[in-house]
Amino acid sequence: MKDLIEQVFRLINLQHPIISLESPLQERQKLLFQIAVECELQNIKCYLWSLEDDQLYQLKISLGKITFSNVNEYQPIKDKSRQEHYFEILRFWKFTDLQGILILEGIFSWLTTNSEFLTSEWIKSALINIKLHNSNSNKAVLLLGPNASILPDIAAFVPSITHQLPTILEIRSCLKKLLPEYDASEIDKAAIAAVGLYIADIEYGIKQIIASGVFEPLILTKCLLAYKINLLKRVYHVEFLQSPSIKVGGLELMQESFLKYKQLMTPLAQAYNLRIPKGVLLIGPPGTGKSYSAKVCSQLLGIPMMIVEWGNFRSYGNQAEFKLKKLLALVDRIDRLIFYLDDFDKGFAGDDDLGRRLAGMLLTWMQERTSNVLIIASANNLELLPPELTRCGRFDDIFKVDLPNNGERHEIFKIHLARFDERFRNGGDAYSEEQWRRLLKETYRCVGAEIGAIVEKAAASTFCLMFGGDKNTHQHSSLPRLEITVASLLEARQNINPLAIREADKVERMRNRASLQGLPASPIDDSVYSHGNINIFS
């Protein structure tokens, strides 16, 4: 906040008549207080006007608190028969003898290309006249709002300041005041959990957690992290995941690359000017494990993951670019993060200007960012992506996540079976090689998601056979084992029509296109179940 106030008053002291300040609503009270305090120190009068009540107030500091007093010189037009009458404050400030800083709230939404044309033009003209009339005077207008987007033709003479997310040092300073009994290491852990939140959000979250009776540092840090995850989901519509603990069947080549990324994120690699790829693109048919692969990367690198549905930005309309800008600023501030763009191709399905503008913003950020953020995007249909996204230097690594081969399907089956049948846990196996060959043959062209569904159906049918009828009410001192048979899996397979068979033409087109641009995510199948290891003369 201190740096922000310094930026504002540096421009004011340079006699800029109009300044734009983008600040989130939750920081508004603290921001107004700090501006009023600085005005008191510099002997500058400070006024506030908002569209809500069309009243002018003078801000003062009394006994450590901010006060609002009516300014009688300003008399708003009561009969607002025209929309310009709501903004009479602009005409008043141009001619009034009052001097100081006028903070205007509620103007930005009328200064975009999507606002009503005549009103927008009137406000724009009024601001231009203020600039011309009040240049080199002791009067300044501070346009304040959460989204400081303005028309391009006035952006040149309106310097813009953005209220950035707090740094880790600022968060530590805040937490020391809120949690004075915590030692330095406990403050550091809590600060890391809070990165990505504004100070006002952190203060509110800590107070809520303490009010619920939580004081122990470790539990409070976990509660603060849960509060942040929930808040990010509500504000940014993203899913924030801590590094998971999962198993994966196959995709060894891609996992080897992920381990190299971990090395490239170390200070030693950065000392050699080595960096992680600008972006990683996962392409292939639906259900092959692209989203799962991103979670595996999060696990191997030991860093959290933020999941974004890229196609959702299209639903924001004229707010889409602002939403993306704020999200990218959040990602930069959190740092050491996997930024996963799910269904990346769906954001370009309309082939319109909005999709290309969003892609341009993303590419510019990918090119200029200095944070240790690994961008991973997944796409089913490579044809929908603009060519500039897939050229060399954009997404440095492109992997083809294909239909699993026999060896991979064997591993995927064992991972899912272990969820229900304890015989498959800790590397165990309950089927013979002949049974596995039959099962793998019947599940040819099934993807990982379909294999998981087959196992779940087989587990459910096995359970119903074990506890059907009157057995449901029987109390067991110890639960009997759930043993899933190959026959139940084959029966469940008959109830599923794999996508790669149902939509064979579309899937093959996706696979062929992916093969042209993507590196293989899996090595050649060298398991005992590979087609090359089948003795056709037995």
Secondary structure, DSSP 4 states (H G I P E B T S, - for coil): -HHHHHHHHHHHHTT-SEEEEE--GGGHHHHHHHHHHHHHHTT--EEEEETTT--EEEEEEETTEEEEEE-TT----S---SGGGGGHHHHHHHH-S--EEEEEES-GGGSSTTS-HHHHHHHHHHHHHHHHHHTTSSEEEEEEES-----HHHHTTS-EEE-PPPPHHHHHHHHHHH-TTS-HHHHHHHHHHHTTS-HHHHHHHHHHHHHTT---HHHHHHHHHHHHHHHHHHHH--EEE--------S-HHHHHHHHHHHHHTSHHHHHTT----S-EEEE-STTSSHHHHHHHHHHHHT--EEEEEGGGGGGGGGGHHHHHHHHHHHHHHH-SEEEEEETGGGGGTT-SHHHHHHHHHHHHHHHH--S-EEEEEEES-GGGS-HHHHSTTTSSEEEE-----HHHHHHHHHHHHTTT-GGGGGG---S-HHHHHHHHHHTTT--HHHHHHHHHHHHHHHHHHHS-GGGGG---SSPPP----HHHHHHHHHT---HHHHTHHHHHHHHHHHHHH-EESS----STTSGGG--TT-
